[in-house]
Amino acid sequence: ADQTVTGFKLEFAKLYKTLCLTLNDDQTTLLLYMLLHRNHYFKSFVLSRALDLDQFVVPILKILYTSPDRNSHHIYMALIILLVLSEDNLFNESVHDITLKNIVWYTDRQLTEISLGGLIVLVIIRTIQFNMSRA
């Protein structure tokens, strides 16, 4: 029997850029979750983007920060995406090497300069506090 494999060519760089720009809706977040969970090549590509991880992670953090306005599935997918990424040691090191300035959407306090890793910690703690107070 002929075992011909069919597929299609996909430019991960274009997909990555598009995902970064459209992560605010739950369909895109679900697509990202599925790609990271099921496609080893795409996950490796994302984790190799050490210099511009903020383009990818900050939109996910915005989802969590605005969690009162989102459905629980969207919040859950965003948390799982961060969990999957944080399984990689290089990712965990890289997020602390990226400095962000003037995070205007974070309104709990003025953040003039913070590492991406620090912002991840702040947003996750805030998400936990919010969800504990809702219960």
N, CA, C and O atoms as a MOPAC input file, in Angstrom:
PM7 MOZYME 1SCF
protein

 N      0.84500 1    -1.18500 1     0.00000 1
 C      0.00000 1     0.00000 1     0.00000 1
 C      0.88900 1     1.24700 1     0.00000 1
 O      1.92100 1     1.29400 1     0.66900 1
 N      0.47000 1     2.23400 1    -0.75200 1
 C      1.21600 1     3.48500 1    -0.86400 1
 C      0.92300 1     4.35600 1     0.34700 1
 O     -0.22900 1     4.71500 1     0.59000 1
 N      1.95200 1     4.69800 1     1.10500 1
 C      1.81100 1     5.50600 1     2.32500 1
 C      2.24300 1     6.94800 1     2.05900 1
 O      3.10300 1     7.47000 1     2.76900 1
 N      1.66600 1     7.59400 1     1.05900 1
 C      2.02200 1     8.96300 1     0.72000 1
 C      1.51800 1     9.90600 1     1.80300 1
 O      0.34800 1     9.87500 1     2.18400 1
 N      2.42600 1    10.74500 1     2.28900 1
 C      2.06000 1    11.73800 1     3.29900 1
 C      1.80000 1    13.05300 1     2.58300 1
 O      2.62000 1    13.52700 1     1.79700 1
 N      0.65400 1    13.62400 1     2.87000 1
 C      0.34100 1    14.92100 1     2.27700 1
 C      0.35300 1    15.97500 1     3.36900 1
 O      0.13500 1    15.67300 1     4.54200 1
 N      0.60200 1    17.17700 1     2.98300 1
 C      0.65500 1    18.25400 1     3.95400 1
 C      0.70400 1    19.58200 1     3.23500 1
 O      0.43600 1    19.66200 1     2.03600 1
 N      1.03900 1    20.60000 1     3.95600 1
 C      1.16500 1    21.91500 1     3.35600 1
 C      2.29600 1    22.65300 1     4.02900 1
 O      2.68200 1    22.34600 1     5.15700 1
 N      2.82000 1    23.63100 1     3.31800 1
 C      3.93800 1    24.42100 1     3.81800 1
 C      3.37600 1    25.60500 1     4.60500 1
 O      2.42100 1    26.25200 1     4.17400 1
 N      3.96700 1    25.87200 1     5.73700 1
 C      3.51700 1    26.96400 1     6.58200 1
 C      4.72800 1    27.71100 1     7.11300 1
 O      5.64800 1    27.10600 1     7.66400 1
 N      4.72700 1    29.01800 1     6.94500 1
 C      5.82600 1    29.83300 1     7.46100 1
 C      5.54700 1    30.18000 1     8.91200 1
 O      4.65600 1    30.97700 1     9.20700 1
 N      6.31300 1    29.57900 1     9.81900 1
 C      6.10200 1    29.81700 1    11.24300 1
 C      6.28200 1    31.28400 1    11.61500 1
 O      5.58500 1    31.78200 1    12.49800 1
 N      7.19800 1    31.97900 1    10.96000 1
 C      7.43900 1    33.39200 1    11.28700 1
 C      6.19400 1    34.23500 1    11.03700 1
 O      5.85800 1    35.09700 1    11.84900 1
 N      5.50700 1    33.99700 1     9.92400 1
 C      4.27600 1    34.74700 1     9.62600 1
 C      3.16100 1    34.35800 1    10.58400 1
 O      2.41000 1    35.21600 1    11.05000 1
 N      3.05200 1    33.07500 1    10.87800 1
 C      2.03700 1    32.60600 1    11.81700 1
 C      2.27800 1    33.20500 1    13.20200 1
 O      1.34100 1    33.65200 1    13.86400 1
 N      3.52600 1    33.21200 1    13.62800 1
 C      3.90500 1    33.77600 1    14.92200 1
 C      3.49700 1    35.24300 1    15.00900 1
 O      2.89600 1    35.67100 1    15.99400 1
 N      3.83200 1    36.01400 1    13.96400 1
 C      3.50500 1    37.44100 1    13.94100 1
 C      1.99700 1    37.66200 1    13.97800 1
 O      1.51400 1    38.53700 1    14.69600 1
 N      1.25800 1    36.88000 1    13.21400 1
 C     -0.20000 1    37.00600 1    13.18800 1
 C     -0.80000 1    36.64600 1    14.53900 1
 O     -1.71100 1    37.32400 1    15.01300 1
 N     -0.30500 1    35.59700 1    15.15500 1
 C     -0.80200 1    35.21000 1    16.47900 1
 C     -0.54500 1    36.31500 1    17.49600 1
 O     -1.41600 1    36.63100 1    18.30700 1
 N      0.64300 1    36.90000 1    17.45300 1
 C      0.98000 1    37.98300 1    18.38300 1
 C     -0.00100 1    39.14900 1    18.26100 1
 O     -0.34800 1    39.77900 1    19.26100 1
 N     -0.44000 1    39.43300 1    17.04800 1
 C     -1.32000 1    40.57100 1    16.80400 1
 C     -2.79100 1    40.28000 1    17.10000 1
 O     -3.58700 1    41.20800 1    17.23500 1
 N     -3.15900 1    38.99900 1    17.20300 1
 C     -4.58300 1    38.66100 1    17.33100 1
 C     -4.90300 1    37.80800 1    18.55200 1
 O     -5.96300 1    37.18400 1    18.60600 1
 N     -4.01500 1    37.77300 1    19.51800 1
 C     -4.23100 1    36.90700 1    20.68400 1
 C     -5.34100 1    37.36500 1    21.63000 1
 O     -5.61700 1    36.68600 1    22.61800 1
 N     -5.97300 1    38.48400 1    21.35400 1
 C     -6.99500 1    38.97000 1    22.27600 1
 C     -8.32000 1    38.21600 1    22.16100 1
 O     -9.18000 1    38.37400 1    23.02800 1
 N     -8.51400 1    37.40500 1    21.12600 1
 C     -9.76200 1    36.64900 1    21.06000 1
 C     -9.53000 1    35.17300 1    21.37900 1
 O     -8.43600 1    34.64300 1    21.18000 1
 N    -10.56900 1    34.53000 1    21.87300 1
 C    -10.38700 1    33.16800 1    22.37800 1
 C    -10.13800 1    32.13400 1    21.27600 1
 O     -9.52900 1    31.10000 1    21.55000 1
 N    -10.58900 1    32.37900 1    20.03600 1
 C    -10.29700 1    31.42900 1    18.95900 1
 C     -8.80400 1    31.38400 1    18.65900 1
 O     -8.25000 1    30.30800 1    18.43600 1
 N     -8.15100 1    32.53700 1    18.65300 1
 C     -6.71100 1    32.58600 1    18.40400 1
 C     -5.94500 1    31.95600 1    19.55600 1
 O     -4.95600 1    31.25400 1    19.34500 1
 N     -6.40300 1    32.20800 1    20.76800 1
 C     -5.75200 1    31.60300 1    21.93500 1
 C     -5.87600 1    30.08600 1    21.88500 1
 O     -4.92800 1    29.37400 1    22.21600 1
 N     -7.03500 1    29.58800 1    21.47500 1
 C     -7.23100 1    28.14200 1    21.33400 1
 C     -6.30400 1    27.57900 1    20.25700 1
 O     -5.70300 1    26.52200 1    20.44900 1
 N     -6.18300 1    28.28000 1    19.12300 1
 C     -5.27600 1    27.83000 1    18.06500 1
 C     -3.84100 1    27.77000 1    18.58100 1
 O     -3.13400 1    26.79400 1    18.33100 1
 N     -3.41000 1    28.79400 1    19.29100 1
 C     -2.05900 1    28.81200 1    19.85400 1
 C     -1.85800 1    27.65900 1    20.82600 1
 O     -0.83800 1    26.97100 1    20.78200 1
 N     -2.82600 1    27.45300 1    21.69700 1
 C     -2.76000 1    26.34200 1    22.64700 1
 C     -2.57700 1    25.01300 1    21.90800 1
 O     -1.71600 1    24.20800 1    22.26300 1
 N     -3.40100 1    24.79400 1    20.87200 1
 C     -3.32800 1    23.53300 1    20.12400 1
 C     -1.97900 1    23.38900 1    19.41200 1
 O     -1.40500 1    22.30000 1    19.38900 1
 N     -1.47600 1    24.47700 1    18.83500 1
 C     -0.18600 1    24.41100 1    18.14300 1
 C      0.94600 1    24.08300 1    19.11300 1
 O      1.79800 1    23.24600 1    18.81500 1
 N      0.95600 1    24.73800 1    20.27000 1
 C      2.01600 1    24.47500 1    21.25200 1
 C      1.90900 1    23.06500 1    21.82700 1
 O      2.91800 1    22.41000 1    22.08800 1
 N      0.70000 1    22.61800 1    22.01600 1
 C      0.45800 1    21.31600 1    22.64200 1
 C      0.70900 1    20.15600 1    21.67600 1
 O      1.21300 1    19.10800 1    22.08100 1
 N      0.35800 1    20.34200 1    20.40000 1
 C      0.38700 1    19.22800 1    19.45900 1
 C      1.48800 1    19.28800 1    18.40300 1
 O      1.76000 1    18.28500 1    17.74300 1
 N      2.12600 1    20.44900 1    18.23300 1
 C      3.10300 1    20.58300 1    17.16500 1
 C      4.47200 1    20.92000 1    17.76300 1
 O      4.75500 1    22.07300 1    18.08900 1
 N      5.29600 1    19.91200 1    17.89700 1
 C      6.62200 1    20.06400 1    18.49100 1
 C      7.46600 1    21.10000 1    17.73400 1
 O      8.22100 1    21.85800 1    18.34400 1
 N      7.33200 1    21.12600 1    16.40900 1
 C      8.13000 1    22.04800 1    15.60100 1
 C      7.74100 1    23.49600 1    15.87300 1
 O      8.61000 1    24.36100 1    15.97900 1
 N      6.44900 1    23.76500 1    15.98500 1
 C      6.00800 1    25.12900 1    16.26100 1
 C      6.41600 1    25.54300 1    17.67200 1
 O      6.84800 1    26.67600 1    17.88800 1
 N      6.28200 1    24.63700 1    18.62600 1
 C      6.69700 1    24.93700 1    19.99700 1
 C      8.18400 1    25.27200 1    20.04000 1
 O      8.58300 1    26.22700 1    20.70700 1
 N      8.99600 1    24.50900 1    19.34800 1
 C     10.43800 1    24.77600 1    19.29200 1
 C     10.71700 1    26.12300 1    18.63800 1
 O     11.60700 1    26.85500 1    19.06900 1
 N      9.95700 1    26.44800 1    17.59900 1
 C     10.12600 1    27.73800 1    16.93800 1
 C      9.82100 1    28.87500 1    17.91600 1
 O     10.59000 1    29.83100 1    18.01300 1
 N      8.71800 1    28.77600 1    18.63100 1
 C      8.33600 1    29.82400 1    19.59000 1
 C      9.41000 1    29.97100 1    20.66500 1
 O      9.80400 1    31.08700 1    21.00300 1
 N      9.87700 1    28.85800 1    21.19600 1
 C     10.87100 1    28.90700 1    22.26100 1
 C     12.22100 1    29.42200 1    21.76600 1
 O     13.04400 1    29.87300 1    22.56300 1
 N     12.44900 1    29.35700 1    20.46300 1
 C     13.71400 1    29.87200 1    19.91100 1
 C     13.69000 1    31.38700 1    19.74900 1
 O     14.71600 1    31.98300 1    19.42300 1
 N     12.54700 1    32.01700 1    19.96800 1
 C     12.39900 1    33.46000 1    19.76000 1
 C     12.77800 1    34.23900 1    21.02200 1
 O     12.03400 1    35.12000 1    21.45300 1
 N     13.90100 1    33.92700 1    21.60000 1
 C     14.29200 1    34.51500 1    22.88800 1
 C     14.31200 1    36.03900 1    22.87700 1
 O     14.02500 1    36.65800 1    23.90200 1
 N     14.64000 1    36.65400 1    21.75400 1
 C     14.77400 1    38.10900 1    21.71000 1
 C     13.44100 1    38.85000 1    21.65800 1
 O     13.34100 1    39.98500 1    22.12500 1
 N     12.42400 1    38.21600 1    21.09500 1
 C     11.14100 1    38.91700 1    21.00900 1
 C      9.99300 1    38.13700 1    21.65500 1
 O      8.84800 1    38.21400 1    21.20800 1
 N     10.30700 1    37.39700 1    22.69200 1
 C      9.27100 1    36.67000 1    23.42200 1
 C      8.19600 1    37.59900 1    23.97100 1
 O      7.04600 1    37.19100 1    24.12900 1
 N      8.56000 1    38.83800 1    24.26000 1
 C      7.58400 1    39.77700 1    24.80300 1
 C      6.44100 1    40.03000 1    23.82300 1
 O      5.31400 1    40.28900 1    24.24300 1
 N      6.72400 1    39.95600 1    22.51100 1
 C      5.67500 1    40.15500 1    21.50000 1
 C      4.59500 1    39.08300 1    21.60800 1
 O      3.45500 1    39.28200 1    21.18800 1
 N      4.96700 1    37.97300 1    22.16500 1
 C      4.11000 1    36.80100 1    22.27300 1
 C      3.50000 1    36.67600 1    23.67100 1
 O      2.31900 1    36.35900 1    23.81400 1
 N      4.30100 1    36.92500 1    24.68600 1
 C      3.87400 1    36.71000 1    26.06900 1
 C      3.01600 1    37.86800 1    26.58900 1
 O      2.05600 1    37.63200 1    27.32200 1
 N      3.33700 1    39.09600 1    26.22900 1
 C      2.57900 1    40.24600 1    26.74000 1
 C      1.09100 1    40.16300 1    26.37400 1
 O      0.25600 1    40.42700 1    27.23900 1
 N      0.71700 1    39.80800 1    25.13100 1
 C     -0.71400 1    39.65700 1    24.84800 1
 C     -1.39100 1    38.58400 1    25.71200 1
 O     -2.55500 1    38.73100 1    26.08700 1
 N     -0.67200 1    37.52600 1    26.02100 1
 C     -1.22200 1    36.48200 1    26.89600 1
 C     -1.43300 1    37.04800 1    28.30900 1
 O     -2.44300 1    36.76700 1    28.95400 1
 N     -0.47200 1    37.84200 1    28.77500 1
 C     -0.60200 1    38.46700 1    30.09600 1
 C     -1.76800 1    39.45900 1    30.12200 1
 O     -2.44800 1    39.58800 1    31.14000 1
 N     -2.00100 1    40.15500 1    29.01700 1
 C     -3.14600 1    41.07400 1    28.94400 1
 C     -4.46600 1    40.31200 1    29.07800 1
 O     -5.41000 1    40.79900 1    29.70100 1
 N     -4.52600 1    39.12400 1    28.49500 1
 C     -5.72400 1    38.28100 1    28.62700 1
 C     -5.97600 1    37.99800 1    30.10300 1
 O     -7.09900 1    38.14100 1    30.58500 1
 N     -4.93100 1    37.59600 1    30.81600 1
 C     -5.07000 1    37.28100 1    32.23700 1
 C     -5.39000 1    38.52200 1    33.05500 1
 O     -6.18200 1    38.46100 1    33.99600 1
 N     -4.77800 1    39.64800 1    32.70000 1
 C     -4.99200 1    40.88900 1    33.44100 1
 C     -6.43300 1    41.36900 1    33.31800 1
 O     -6.99700 1    41.93000 1    34.25800 1
 N     -7.01100 1    41.14400 1    32.16000 1
 C     -8.40500 1    41.55700 1    31.94300 1
 C     -9.36700 1    40.40300 1    32.17000 1
 O    -10.45600 1    40.37800 1    31.59600 1
 N     -8.97300 1    39.45000 1    32.99900 1
 C     -9.77700 1    38.24300 1    33.20800 1
 C    -11.21600 1    38.49000 1    33.64500 1
 O    -12.07800 1    37.68200 1    33.30000 1
 N    -11.53700 1    39.56600 1    34.39200 1
 C    -12.95200 1    39.77300 1    34.71200 1
 C    -13.82900 1    39.94300 1    33.46700 1
 O    -15.03100 1    39.68200 1    33.51800 1
 N    -13.24200 1    40.37500 1    32.36300 1
 C    -13.99900 1    40.58300 1    31.12600 1
 C    -13.98700 1    39.35700 1    30.21400 1
 O    -14.56400 1    39.40300 1    29.12800 1
 N    -13.36100 1    38.29200 1    30.61500 1
 C    -13.16700 1    37.12300 1    29.74200 1
 C    -13.89600 1    35.90800 1    30.29300 1
 O    -14.23600 1    35.84800 1    31.47500 1
 N    -14.13200 1    34.92600 1    29.39700 1
 C    -14.73000 1    33.68300 1    29.88600 1
 C    -13.64100 1    32.78800 1    30.48400 1
 O    -12.45700 1    32.94800 1    30.18900 1
 N    -14.05400 1    31.86500 1    31.30900 1
 C    -13.09200 1    31.03900 1    32.05200 1
 C    -12.25300 1    30.16100 1    31.12800 1
 O    -11.10500 1    29.85800 1    31.45500 1
 N    -12.79600 1    29.74400 1    29.97900 1
 C    -12.01900 1    28.92300 1    29.05000 1
 C    -10.85000 1    29.70500 1    28.46100 1
 O     -9.76400 1    29.16100 1    28.26500 1
 N    -11.08100 1    30.97900 1    28.18400 1
 C    -10.02500 1    31.83500 1    27.62400 1
 C     -8.90100 1    32.01200 1    28.65100 1
 O     -7.72200 1    31.93400 1    28.30400 1
 N     -9.26400 1    32.24700 1    29.89400 1
 C     -8.28700 1    32.39900 1    30.97400 1
 C     -7.49800 1    31.09900 1    31.14900 1
 O     -6.27300 1    31.11500 1    31.27100 1
 N     -8.21700 1    29.97900 1    31.15800 1
 C     -7.58700 1    28.67300 1    31.32400 1
 C     -6.57200 1    28.41400 1    30.21800 1
 O     -5.45900 1    27.96900 1    30.49700 1
 N     -6.93900 1    28.68800 1    28.95800 1
 C     -6.01400 1    28.45900 1    27.84200 1
 C     -4.77600 1    29.34100 1    27.97300 1
 O     -3.66300 1    28.88600 1    27.70900 1
 N     -4.95900 1    30.60000 1    28.37800 1
 C     -3.81600 1    31.50200 1    28.54800 1
 C     -2.87100 1    30.98000 1    29.62300 1
 O     -1.65200 1    31.02300 1    29.45600 1
 N     -3.42900 1    30.48800 1    30.72700 1
 C     -2.59600 1    29.92700 1    31.79900 1
 C     -1.85400 1    28.67300 1    31.33500 1
 O     -0.68000 1    28.49100 1    31.65600 1
 N     -2.53000 1    27.82000 1    30.58900 1
 C     -1.89700 1    26.59500 1    30.09200 1
 C     -0.76500 1    26.92900 1    29.12100 1
 O      0.28100 1    26.28100 1    29.13400 1
 N     -0.98000 1    27.94600 1    28.27800 1
 C      0.08300 1    28.37300 1    27.34700 1
 C      1.32200 1    28.78900 1    28.13200 1
 O      2.43600 1    28.38800 1    27.79300 1
 N      1.13500 1    29.59100 1    29.18300 1
 C      2.27800 1    29.99800 1    30.00800 1
 C      2.92000 1    28.79800 1    30.69600 1
 O      4.14300 1    28.73000 1    30.81500 1
 N      2.10500 1    27.86200 1    31.14400 1
 C      2.63400 1    26.65700 1    31.78400 1
 C      3.48300 1    25.84600 1    30.80900 1
 O      4.57800 1    25.40500 1    31.15700 1
 N      2.98300 1    25.65000 1    29.59100 1
 C      3.71900 1    24.88800 1    28.57600 1
 C      5.05200 1    25.57100 1    28.27200 1
 O      6.08500 1    24.90700 1    28.18500 1
 N      5.03200 1    26.89200 1    28.11000 1
 C      6.26100 1    27.62200 1    27.81900 1
 C      7.23900 1    27.55700 1    28.98800 1
 O      8.44800 1    27.44700 1    28.78300 1
 N      6.71800 1    27.62700 1    30.21300 1
 C      7.58700 1    27.66000 1    31.39400 1
 C      8.23000 1    26.30500 1    31.69400 1
 O      9.07100 1    26.21400 1    32.58800 1
 N      7.85800 1    25.27000 1    30.97800 1
 C      8.52300 1    23.97300 1    31.13500 1
 C      9.92800 1    23.99500 1    30.53500 1
 O     10.73200 1    23.09400 1    30.77600 1
 N     10.21500 1    25.03900 1    29.74800 1
 C     11.51100 1    25.16300 1    29.08200 1
 C     12.42700 1    26.08300 1    29.89600 1
 O     12.07800 1    27.23300 1    30.16100 1
 N     13.58600 1    25.58000 1    30.28600 1
 C     14.52500 1    26.35400 1    31.10600 1
 C     15.01500 1    27.61900 1    30.41600 1
 O     15.15700 1    28.65900 1    31.06000 1
 N     15.27300 1    27.54300 1    29.11700 1
 C     15.74700 1    28.71800 1    28.38300 1
 C     14.67400 1    29.81100 1    28.36200 1
 O     14.99400 1    30.99500 1    28.46900 1
 N     13.41300 1    29.42300 1    28.22600 1
 C     12.31500 1    30.39500 1    28.28900 1
 C     12.33500 1    31.10000 1    29.64000 1
 O     12.22900 1    32.32500 1    29.70700 1
 N     12.47000 1    30.32900 1    30.71100 1
 C     12.46500 1    30.90500 1    32.05900 1
 C     13.62700 1    31.87300 1    32.27700 1
 O     13.47900 1    32.86700 1    32.98700 1
 N     14.76800 1    31.59200 1    31.67700 1
 C     15.90200 1    32.51300 1    31.77600 1
 C     15.68000 1    33.74400 1    30.89700 1
 O     15.94300 1    34.87100 1    31.31700 1
 N     15.19900 1    33.52200 1    29.69100 1
 C     15.04100 1    34.60000 1    28.71400 1
 C     14.05200 1    35.66800 1    29.17700 1
 O     14.28200 1    36.85500 1    28.94500 1
 N     12.95800 1    35.27100 1    29.82500 1
 C     11.95300 1    36.26200 1    30.21400 1
 C     12.48800 1    37.24000 1    31.25200 1
 O     11.96700 1    38.34600 1    31.39000 1
 N     13.52500 1    36.83800 1    31.98000 1
 C     14.10300 1    37.74100 1    32.96900 1
 C     15.17300 1    38.65200 1    32.35800 1
 O     15.62700 1    39.60400 1    32.99500 1
 N     15.56700 1    38.35300 1    31.12600 1
 C     16.54800 1    39.19100 1    30.42000 1
 C     15.89100 1    40.26900 1    29.56700 1
 O     16.57000 1    41.17100 1    29.07600 1
 N     14.58500 1    40.18400 1    29.38800 1
 C     13.86000 1    41.15800 1    28.55900 1
 C     13.27100 1    42.22800 1    29.46700 1
 O     12.50000 1    41.92300 1    30.37600 1
 N     13.63400 1    43.47600 1    29.22100 1
 C     13.13000 1    44.59200 1    30.02500 1
 C     12.01200 1    45.29900 1    29.27600 1
 O     12.15200 1    45.64400 1    28.10300 1
 N     10.90800 1    45.50700 1    29.96600 1
 C      9.76600 1    46.21700 1    29.40000 1
 C      9.66900 1    47.58200 1    30.05800 1
 O      9.99100 1    47.73500 1    31.23600 1
 N      9.22700 1    48.56800 1    29.30200 1
 C      9.08600 1    49.92200 1    29.83600 1
 C      7.65500 1    50.40800 1    29.64700 1
 O      7.01200 1    50.14200 1    28.63100 1
 N      7.17300 1    51.13600 1    30.66800 1
 C      5.86100 1    51.79100 1    30.61700 1
 C      4.73200 1    50.85600 1    30.15700 1
 O      4.20300 1    51.00200 1    29.05500 1
 N      4.38300 1    49.92300 1    30.99200 1
 C      3.27900 1    49.01000 1    30.71300 1
 C      1.98300 1    49.73900 1    31.06700 1
 O      1.51000 1    49.66500 1    32.20100 1
 N      1.41500 1    50.44300 1    30.08700 1
 C      0.27400 1    51.32600 1    30.36300 1
 C     -1.01600 1    50.56800 1    30.67000 1
 O     -1.88100 1    51.10500 1    31.36100 1
 N     -1.17000 1    49.33600 1    30.17600 1
 C     -2.39900 1    48.58100 1    30.43900 1
 C     -2.43400 1    48.01000 1    31.85600 1
 O     -3.50300 1    47.64100 1    32.34200 1
 N     -1.29400 1    47.93400 1    32.51800 1
 C     -1.25100 1    47.46200 1    33.91100 1
 C     -1.53500 1    48.67300 1    34.79800 1
 O     -0.65300 1    49.50200 1    35.02300 1
 N     -2.76400 1    48.77300 1    35.30100 1
 C     -3.19100 1    49.99200 1    35.98600 1
 C     -3.19000 1    49.88400 1    37.51100 1
 O     -3.50500 1    50.86200 1    38.18800 1
 N     -2.84500 1    48.72000 1    38.06800 1
 C     -2.80800 1    48.57800 1    39.53100 1
 C     -1.72900 1    49.46500 1    40.14500 1
 O     -1.88600 1    49.97900 1    41.25300 1
 N     -0.65500 1    49.63200 1    39.42400 1
 C      0.44000 1    50.52400 1    39.83200 1
 C      1.20700 1    50.91700 1    38.58700 1
 O      1.08800 1    50.27200 1    37.54600 1
 N      1.99400 1    51.97700 1    38.69500 1
 C      2.77300 1    52.42800 1    37.54500 1
 C      4.01500 1    51.55200 1    37.40100 1
 O      4.81300 1    51.42900 1    38.33000 1
 N      4.16400 1    50.95300 1    36.23600 1
 C      5.32700 1    50.11900 1    35.94900 1
 C      6.17000 1    50.82100 1    34.88900 1
 O      5.91500 1    50.68800 1    33.69300 1
 N      7.17200 1    51.56600 1    35.33700 1
 C      8.01600 1    52.27400 1    34.37700 1
 C      9.06000 1    51.35000 1    33.75100 1
 O      9.46200 1    51.54300 1    32.60300 1
 N      9.49400 1    50.34700 1    34.51400 1
 C     10.46300 1    49.38400 1    33.99200 1
 C     10.36100 1    48.09400 1    34.80200 1
 O     10.40700 1    48.11500 1    36.03200 1
 N     10.22200 1    46.97300 1    34.09900 1
 C     10.10800 1    45.67100 1    34.75600 1
 C     10.56100 1    44.59500 1    33.77200 1
 O     10.43000 1    44.76100 1    32.56000 1
 N     11.08900 1    43.50200 1    34.29400 1
 C     11.44500 1    42.39700 1    33.39600 1
 C     10.15900 1    41.67300 1    32.99100 1
 O      9.15600 1    41.71600 1    33.70300 1
 N     10.20900 1    41.01800 1    31.85000 1
 C      9.05400 1    40.24200 1    31.40000 1
 C      8.72100 1    39.16600 1    32.42700 1
 O      7.55000 1    38.89300 1    32.68900 1
 N      9.75300 1    38.55700 1    33.00800 1
 C      9.53400 1    37.55100 1    34.04600 1
 C      8.83100 1    38.13100 1    35.26200 1
 O      7.94000 1    37.49900 1    35.82800 1
 N      9.23100 1    39.34000 1    35.66700 1
 C      8.57300 1    40.01200 1    36.78100 1
 C      7.11400 1    40.30300 1    36.49000 1
 O      6.25800 1    40.15700 1    37.36200 1
 N      6.83000 1    40.71600 1    35.25500 1
 C      5.44600 1    40.99000 1    34.86400 1
 C      4.61900 1    39.70600 1    34.85700 1
 O      3.45100 1    39.71800 1    35.24500 1
 N      5.21100 1    38.61100 1    34.42200 1
 C      4.51700 1    37.31900 1    34.45200 1
 C      4.11300 1    36.98500 1    35.88600 1
 O      2.97100 1    36.60700 1    36.14500 1
 N      5.05900 1    37.12700 1    36.81600 1
 C      4.77900 1    36.82600 1    38.22400 1
 C      3.66800 1    37.72700 1    38.75400 1
 O      2.73600 1    37.24400 1    39.39700 1
 N      3.75800 1    39.03200 1    38.49000 1
 C      2.73200 1    39.97800 1    38.95300 1
 C      1.34800 1    39.61300 1    38.43800 1
 O      0.38500 1    39.58200 1    39.20400 1
 N      1.24800 1    39.34000 1    37.15800 1
 C     -0.05900 1    39.06500 1    36.55500 1
 C     -0.62100 1    37.73100 1    37.04100 1
 O     -1.82300 1    37.62100 1    37.28200 1
 N      0.22400 1    36.72400 1    37.18700 1
 C     -0.27700 1    35.43000 1    37.66300 1
 C     -0.75200 1    35.53000 1    39.11300 1
 O     -1.79500 1    34.97400 1    39.45800 1
 N     -0.00600 1    36.22700 1    39.96000 1
 C     -0.43700 1    36.41100 1    41.35000 1
 C     -1.76300 1    37.16700 1    41.39600 1
 O     -2.65800 1    36.80500 1    42.16100 1
 N     -1.89200 1    38.21400 1    40.58100 1
 C     -3.13700 1    38.97900 1    40.52900 1
 C     -4.29800 1    38.09900 1    40.05700 1
 O     -5.40400 1    38.19900 1    40.58800 1
 N     -4.05600 1    37.23800 1    39.06300 1
 C     -5.08500 1    36.33100 1    38.55100 1
 C     -5.52600 1    35.36400 1    39.63800 1
 O     -6.71900 1    35.10000 1    39.79300 1
 N     -4.56800 1    34.83500 1    40.39200 1
 C     -4.89800 1    33.91600 1    41.49800 1
 C     -5.73000 1    34.64400 1    42.54500 1
 O     -6.74900 1    34.12400 1    42.99700 1
 N     -5.30300 1    35.84800 1    42.93600 1
 C     -6.05200 1    36.61600 1    43.93500 1
 C     -7.47100 1    36.89300 1    43.46400 1
 O     -8.42200 1    36.73700 1    44.23000 1
 N     -7.61900 1    37.30100 1    42.21500 1
 C     -8.94800 1    37.60500 1    41.67800 1
 C     -9.84800 1    36.38600 1    41.72300 1
 O    -11.00400 1    36.47700 1    42.13600 1
 N     -9.31800 1    35.23500 1    41.29400 1
 C    -10.13500 1    34.04000 1    41.23300 1
 C    -10.43700 1    33.45800 1    42.61300 1
 O    -11.47200 1    32.81900 1    42.80200 1
 N     -9.54200 1    33.67400 1    43.57800 1
 C     -9.82700 1    33.23800 1    44.95100 1
 C    -10.91900 1    34.10000 1    45.59200 1
 O    -11.73200 1    33.59700 1    46.36700 1
 N    -10.93600 1    35.37900 1    45.27300 1
 C    -11.94700 1    36.26400 1    45.85300 1
 C    -13.31400 1    36.05300 1    45.20500 1
 O    -14.33500 1    36.40300 1    45.79700 1
 N    -13.34900 1    35.49300 1    44.01000 1
 C    -14.61300 1    35.22300 1    43.32100 1
 C    -15.31300 1    33.99400 1    43.88100 1
 O    -16.53800 1    33.88900 1    43.81300 1
 N    -14.55100 1    33.07500 1    44.42800 1
 C    -15.12200 1    31.77900 1    44.86800 1
 C    -15.99200 1    31.92900 1    46.09600 1
 O    -16.54100 1    30.94300 1    46.58800 1

